[in-house]
Amino acid sequence: MTQWKTTLRRSALGALGLLASLGLAAGAAQAKTADGKYKIYLSLSYSGNAWQSEAANIVKALAKTPPYDTMVDLEEVISGTDPQAQISAYESMIAAGADGVVSFPISATALNRTIHRGCQQGVLFFMYDATVTEPCAYNVSYITSGFGENSAQALVNAMGGKGKIFLSRGVPGNSVDKRHTDGAMSIFDKYPNIEVVAEYYSYWDDRTTQQETAKALAAHPDVDGIWAQAGEYGAIQALFDAGDRLVPMTGENSNGFRLALANPDYQARGLKGVSSGSPPAQSGYAFKLMMEILTGKRQLEPQSIQYPLPWVPADEVTLCKGDRIENGCNAFPEDKVPSSFVTEVFNPDLLPELSLASALDGKQTEGATIQPLPTEVTKAPPEPGINCQKCEPPADHFALTKIKPAM
């Protein structure tokens, strides 16, 4: 029976490709569960921080939202930071007859062979945020939209082009961390008076960032700026533990960091910067794209899709009055969500179905139904070792898109 399903699915995908090449409408793919639902796996590698929890929760919430609630059998698998563990998890999903896998991959390359085998058996692989170089996979990520270079330039501008800085990185070996750091260093290397005095991995976690930043401060209490990825609010806590002095910082999208940037008292102590970085909303976007393909509502060849880069300077922080991001707001009052809450879990254009209950608890929004995505997607440029194996980067690689040099 399993072989028959696999053969049928291969034939269906082949027909889909033929119809796409002819410009004709394609029908829905056949669901694989006994009750006719699509068998979808949510595969996490690294887990344990607010970002990962929110990204997983919104996929769960969307799967519970009509009409997906009657169409999707969703199972979550957390494999940890060992690539072999995620490879084994993928193999089990393929063997179980998955229709699709929505995943945060631990490695850009180590998973490729297993992904390729799954694609041959008709499994759709949608990666979110982190990426892989296997051509048959879909990558939905903001990674190519320039967080590293744009945030680094913002820090250089805030520091007047000189001073000692810390690099607070993510997970070792991860494609997201590599692209961010490469982009940042492309800017810092242009300024001979910028000195990187400490570099550490904070695993995109507030507590770990606080601990690692405290160690760096013990050796370099005279630091002038911090370039941080997710976990940035922990760096602020480490600075407060060391004294009252704050320094210019970049960071990602935690609610605590956005409120700190807009705090006049913190500004008076030296805090400057911008909130940018990785949106958990990428997971929901990837899931909806997958479902539109499976249900025959969209034809899309495997490719890398670029999610837009958030960019919120201190003077643009705006509090939300309700439970959604709407009317231009981009942060919640501190009594509404934890400081680690990642505000970019929402996107009114791509994910209007979501609310705080979705992000915090994986619950569907009362009265919401799945809304169609915009027709167009933005194709990501090639990034060697990130989303392609043998390719050349664009001529304007690491070009600034959100900010200009101030000196």
C-alpha positions as CSV (number, residue, x, y, z in Angstrom):
1,M,0.0,0.0,0.0
2,T,2.8,2.4,0.9
3,Q,4.6,1.7,-2.4
4,W,1.3,2.4,-4.3
5,K,0.9,5.7,-2.6
6,T,4.5,6.7,-3.3
7,T,4.1,5.8,-7.0
8,L,0.9,7.7,-7.2
9,R,2.4,10.8,-5.6
10,R,5.4,10.8,-8.0
11,S,3.0,10.6,-10.9
12,A,0.9,13.5,-9.5
13,L,4.0,15.7,-9.0
14,G,5.1,14.9,-12.5
15,A,1.8,15.9,-13.9
16,L,1.8,19.0,-11.8
17,G,5.2,20.0,-13.4
18,L,3.8,19.3,-16.9
19,L,0.7,21.4,-16.2
20,A,2.9,24.2,-14.8
21,S,5.1,24.2,-17.9
22,L,1.9,24.4,-20.1
23,G,0.5,27.2,-18.0
24,L,-2.6,25.1,-17.1
25,A,-4.3,24.8,-13.7
26,A,-3.3,21.9,-11.6
27,G,-5.4,20.0,-9.1
28,A,-4.8,19.2,-5.5
29,A,-2.3,16.6,-4.5
30,Q,-3.6,13.5,-2.8
31,A,-3.6,13.5,1.0
32,K,-1.9,10.5,2.6
33,T,-3.7,9.9,5.9
34,A,-6.4,7.3,6.3
35,D,-9.0,10.0,6.9
36,G,-7.9,12.0,3.9
37,K,-5.9,14.7,5.7
38,Y,-2.5,16.0,4.6
39,K,0.3,14.6,6.7
40,I,2.5,17.5,7.7
41,Y,5.5,17.5,10.0
42,L,6.8,20.5,11.8
43,S,10.5,19.7,12.3
44,L,12.6,21.9,14.7
45,S,16.2,21.5,15.3
46,Y,17.3,24.0,17.9
47,S,14.5,24.9,20.3
48,G,14.2,26.4,23.7
49,N,13.9,30.2,23.1
50,A,10.9,32.5,22.5
51,W,11.6,32.8,18.8
52,Q,11.4,29.1,18.2
53,S,8.4,28.6,20.4
54,E,6.5,31.4,18.6
55,A,7.4,30.1,15.1
56,A,6.2,26.6,16.0
57,N,3.0,28.0,17.7
58,I,1.8,29.9,14.7
59,V,2.1,26.8,12.5
60,K,0.1,24.9,15.0
61,A,-2.5,27.7,15.2
62,L,-2.8,27.9,11.4
63,A,-3.3,24.1,11.2
64,K,-6.2,24.5,13.6
65,T,-7.8,27.4,11.6
66,P,-10.6,26.6,9.2
67,P,-10.5,25.1,6.7
68,Y,-7.0,23.7,7.5
69,D,-8.5,22.2,10.8
70,T,-10.2,19.5,8.7
71,M,-7.5,19.1,6.2
72,V,-4.2,18.8,8.1
73,D,-2.7,16.2,10.4
74,L,0.2,18.1,12.0
75,E,3.0,16.5,14.1
76,E,5.8,18.4,15.8
77,V,9.3,16.8,16.1
78,I,12.2,18.5,17.9
79,S,15.5,16.9,17.2
80,G,18.0,19.2,18.8
81,T,21.3,20.7,17.5
82,D,22.9,17.5,16.2
83,P,22.5,17.3,12.4
84,Q,22.4,13.5,12.5
85,A,19.3,13.6,14.8
86,Q,17.4,15.8,12.4
87,I,18.5,13.6,9.5
88,S,17.0,10.6,11.3
89,A,13.9,12.6,12.0
90,Y,13.5,13.4,8.3
91,E,14.0,9.8,7.4
92,S,11.2,8.7,9.8
93,M,8.9,11.4,8.3
94,I,9.6,10.2,4.8
95,A,9.0,6.6,5.8
96,A,5.7,7.5,7.5
97,G,4.4,9.0,4.2
98,A,4.7,12.7,4.8
99,D,3.1,15.1,2.4
100,G,5.2,17.9,3.6
101,V,7.8,19.0,6.1
102,V,8.0,22.5,7.4
103,S,11.4,22.8,9.1
104,F,14.0,25.0,10.8
105,P,17.1,23.1,9.6
106,I,20.2,22.8,11.7
107,S,22.6,22.8,8.8
108,A,22.7,24.2,5.3
109,T,24.3,21.1,3.8
110,A,24.2,18.1,6.1
111,L,20.5,17.4,5.5
112,N,20.7,17.6,1.7
113,R,21.0,13.9,0.8
114,T,18.0,13.0,3.0
115,I,15.9,16.0,1.6
116,H,16.7,14.9,-1.9
117,R,15.5,11.4,-1.2
118,G,12.3,12.7,0.3
119,C,11.7,15.0,-2.7
120,Q,12.1,11.9,-5.0
121,Q,9.3,10.3,-3.0
122,G,7.0,13.3,-3.3
123,V,7.6,15.1,0.0
124,L,7.5,18.9,-0.1
125,F,10.3,20.4,2.1
126,F,9.8,24.0,3.2
127,M,12.6,25.5,5.3
128,Y,12.0,28.7,7.3
129,D,14.5,31.2,8.4
130,A,17.5,28.9,8.2
131,T,18.2,27.5,4.8
132,V,19.6,24.5,2.9
133,T,21.4,24.2,-0.4
134,E,19.5,21.2,-1.8
135,P,17.8,22.5,-5.0
136,C,14.5,20.6,-4.5
137,A,13.8,22.3,-1.2
138,Y,11.9,25.6,-0.7
139,N,13.7,28.1,1.5
140,V,11.5,30.9,3.0
141,S,13.9,33.2,4.7
142,Y,14.8,36.8,5.3
143,I,18.5,35.7,5.5
144,T,19.3,37.4,2.1
145,S,17.6,40.7,3.0
146,G,20.6,42.1,4.7
147,F,20.3,42.1,8.5
148,G,24.1,41.8,9.1
149,E,25.3,44.6,6.9
150,N,22.4,47.0,7.6
151,S,22.5,46.5,11.4
152,A,26.3,46.8,11.5
153,Q,26.1,50.1,9.6
154,A,23.5,51.3,12.1
155,L,25.9,50.5,14.9
156,V,28.8,52.2,13.2
157,N,26.8,55.3,12.7
158,A,25.6,55.3,16.3
159,M,29.3,55.0,17.5
160,G,30.6,57.7,15.2
161,G,32.8,55.2,13.3
162,K,35.1,54.2,16.2
163,G,35.2,52.1,19.4
164,K,35.3,48.6,20.8
165,I,32.5,46.2,20.1
166,F,31.2,42.7,21.0
167,L,29.7,40.3,18.5
168,S,26.9,38.3,20.1
169,R,26.3,35.5,17.6
170,G,23.7,32.7,17.2
171,V,24.2,29.0,16.9
172,P,27.6,27.7,15.6
173,G,27.5,26.3,12.1
174,N,24.0,27.6,11.3
175,S,23.5,29.3,7.9
176,V,21.6,32.2,9.5
177,D,24.4,33.1,11.9
178,K,27.0,32.8,9.1
179,R,25.2,35.1,6.7
180,H,24.6,37.7,9.4
181,T,28.2,37.7,10.6
182,D,29.6,37.8,7.1
183,G,27.4,40.8,6.3
184,A,28.3,42.6,9.5
185,M,32.0,42.1,9.0
186,S,31.8,43.4,5.5
187,I,30.9,46.7,7.1
188,F,33.1,46.6,10.2
189,D,36.1,45.8,8.1
190,K,35.7,49.2,6.3
191,Y,36.3,51.1,9.6
192,P,39.8,50.7,11.0
193,N,38.8,52.4,14.2
194,I,36.2,49.7,15.0
195,E,37.7,46.9,17.0
196,V,36.0,43.6,17.8
197,V,37.3,42.7,21.3
198,A,34.9,39.8,22.0
199,E,33.0,37.3,19.9
200,Y,30.7,34.7,21.5
201,Y,27.8,32.4,20.7
202,S,24.6,33.2,22.5
203,Y,22.3,30.7,20.9
204,W,19.7,33.4,20.2
205,D,18.6,33.2,23.8
206,D,18.3,36.0,26.3
207,R,19.7,34.1,29.3
208,T,22.7,32.8,27.4
209,T,23.3,36.2,25.9
210,Q,23.2,37.8,29.3
211,Q,25.7,35.2,30.6
212,E,28.1,35.5,27.7
213,T,27.9,39.3,27.5
214,A,28.7,39.4,31.3
215,K,31.9,37.4,30.7
216,A,32.9,39.7,27.9
217,L,32.2,42.7,30.1
218,A,34.5,41.4,32.8
219,A,37.4,41.4,30.3
220,H,36.3,44.6,28.5
221,P,34.3,46.9,30.7
222,D,35.0,49.8,28.4
223,V,33.1,48.3,25.4
224,D,31.5,51.0,23.2
225,G,28.9,49.0,21.3
226,I,27.3,45.6,20.9
227,W,26.3,44.0,17.7
228,A,23.7,41.4,18.7
229,Q,21.5,38.9,17.0
230,A,18.4,37.4,18.8
231,G,18.8,37.4,22.6
232,E,19.7,41.1,22.6
233,Y,17.6,42.0,25.6
234,G,19.9,39.7,27.7
235,A,22.8,42.0,26.6
236,I,21.0,45.0,28.1
237,Q,20.5,43.1,31.4
238,A,24.2,42.3,31.5
239,L,25.1,45.9,31.0
240,F,22.7,46.9,33.9
241,D,24.3,44.2,36.1
242,A,27.7,45.7,35.4
243,G,26.6,49.3,36.2
244,D,24.3,52.1,34.9
245,R,26.0,52.6,31.6
246,L,24.4,51.5,28.4
247,V,26.0,51.5,24.9
248,P,24.7,51.6,21.3
249,M,23.3,48.2,20.3
250,T,21.7,46.4,17.5
251,G,19.3,43.7,18.1
252,E,16.4,41.7,16.7
253,N,12.7,41.9,17.4
254,S,12.1,41.2,21.1
255,N,9.4,43.3,22.7
256,G,11.7,44.2,25.6
257,F,14.4,45.5,23.3
258,R,11.9,47.6,21.3
259,L,10.6,49.1,24.6
260,A,14.1,49.7,25.8
261,L,15.1,51.6,22.6
262,A,12.1,53.9,23.1
263,N,12.8,54.5,26.8
264,P,14.0,58.1,27.4
265,D,15.9,57.0,30.6
266,Y,17.8,54.3,28.7
267,Q,18.6,56.7,25.9
268,A,20.0,59.1,28.4
269,R,22.3,56.3,29.7
270,G,23.7,55.7,26.2
271,L,21.3,53.3,24.5
272,K,20.9,53.8,20.7
273,G,20.2,51.3,18.0
274,V,17.7,49.6,15.8
275,S,15.4,46.6,16.1
276,S,15.6,44.4,13.0
277,G,16.3,40.7,12.4
278,S,14.5,37.4,12.1
279,P,10.6,37.2,12.0
280,P,9.1,34.0,13.4
281,A,6.3,34.8,10.8
282,Q,8.5,33.0,8.2
283,S,7.3,29.7,9.5
284,G,3.6,30.6,9.0
285,Y,4.3,31.9,5.5
286,A,6.2,28.7,4.6
287,F,3.3,26.6,5.9
288,K,0.7,28.5,4.0
289,L,2.7,28.4,0.8
290,M,3.0,24.6,1.2
291,M,-0.7,24.2,1.8
292,E,-1.6,26.3,-1.3
293,I,0.7,24.0,-3.4
294,L,-0.8,20.8,-1.9
295,T,-4.4,22.0,-2.4
296,G,-3.7,23.1,-6.0
297,K,-4.2,26.8,-5.3
298,R,-0.6,27.7,-6.3
299,Q,2.0,26.5,-8.7
300,L,5.5,27.2,-7.5
301,E,8.8,25.5,-8.4
302,P,11.3,24.8,-5.6
303,Q,13.2,28.0,-4.9
304,S,14.5,30.4,-2.3
305,I,11.9,33.0,-1.3
306,Q,13.0,36.2,0.4
307,Y,11.0,37.5,3.4
308,P,11.3,41.3,4.0
309,L,13.7,42.6,6.6
310,P,12.0,44.3,9.6
311,W,13.5,47.7,10.5
312,V,12.3,49.7,13.5
313,P,14.5,52.5,14.8
314,A,13.8,53.9,18.3
315,D,11.7,56.8,17.1
316,E,9.4,54.5,15.2
317,V,8.5,52.2,18.1
318,T,4.6,52.3,18.4
319,L,2.6,50.4,21.0
320,C,-0.3,48.2,20.0
321,K,-3.6,48.6,21.7
322,G,-5.0,45.2,21.1
323,D,-3.9,41.6,20.5
324,R,-2.7,42.1,16.9
325,I,-0.1,44.0,15.0
326,E,-2.3,46.5,13.1
327,N,-2.5,50.3,12.4
328,G,1.2,50.6,12.2
329,C,2.0,49.3,15.7
330,N,5.1,47.2,16.3
331,A,5.4,46.5,20.1
332,F,3.2,45.6,23.0
333,P,3.0,47.2,26.5
334,E,5.3,45.4,29.0
335,D,2.4,44.0,31.0
336,K,1.0,42.3,27.9
337,V,3.8,40.0,26.8
338,P,7.2,38.8,28.2
339,S,10.2,40.9,27.3
340,S,11.5,38.0,25.1
341,F,8.3,38.0,23.0
342,V,9.3,38.4,19.3
343,T,6.9,41.0,17.9
344,E,7.6,40.1,14.2
345,V,5.7,36.9,14.7
346,F,2.8,38.7,13.0
347,N,2.4,40.0,9.4
348,P,-1.0,41.7,8.6
349,D,-0.5,41.0,4.9
350,L,0.6,37.4,4.9
351,L,-0.8,36.1,8.2
352,P,-3.9,38.1,9.1
353,E,-5.3,35.0,10.9
354,L,-2.9,35.3,13.9
355,S,-3.3,36.9,17.3
356,L,-1.4,36.8,20.6
357,A,-3.2,33.5,21.5
358,S,-1.7,32.0,18.3
359,A,1.9,33.1,19.1
360,L,1.8,32.4,22.8
361,D,-0.3,29.2,23.0
362,G,-0.6,27.8,19.5
363,K,-4.4,28.5,19.5
364,Q,-6.4,29.6,16.5
365,T,-7.9,33.1,16.6
366,E,-11.6,33.0,17.3
367,G,-13.6,33.6,14.1
368,A,-10.6,33.6,11.8
369,T,-10.3,31.6,8.6
370,I,-7.3,31.0,6.4
371,Q,-6.9,33.9,3.9
372,P,-5.1,33.5,0.6
373,L,-1.5,34.7,0.2
374,P,-0.6,37.4,-2.3
375,T,0.0,36.0,-5.7
376,E,3.6,37.1,-6.1
377,V,6.6,35.9,-4.1
378,T,10.0,37.6,-3.9
379,K,12.8,35.3,-5.1
380,A,15.9,35.4,-3.0
381,P,19.3,36.2,-4.6
382,P,21.9,33.3,-4.7
383,E,24.0,33.0,-1.5
384,P,26.8,30.5,-1.9
385,G,26.8,28.0,0.9
386,I,23.4,29.4,2.1
387,N,20.8,28.6,-0.5
388,C,22.9,27.2,-3.3
389,Q,26.0,25.1,-3.7
390,K,27.7,26.2,-6.9
391,C,26.7,29.7,-7.6
392,E,28.0,33.3,-7.7
393,P,26.7,36.0,-5.3
394,P,25.0,39.0,-6.8
395,A,27.2,42.0,-7.8
396,D,25.7,44.1,-5.0
397,H,26.3,41.5,-2.3
398,F,26.1,43.1,1.1
399,A,24.7,46.3,-0.3
400,L,23.0,48.5,2.2
401,T,19.2,48.7,1.8
402,K,17.9,50.3,5.0
403,I,20.5,52.8,6.1
404,K,23.4,54.9,4.7
405,P,26.8,55.5,6.2
406,A,26.9,58.6,8.3
407,M,30.6,59.3,7.9
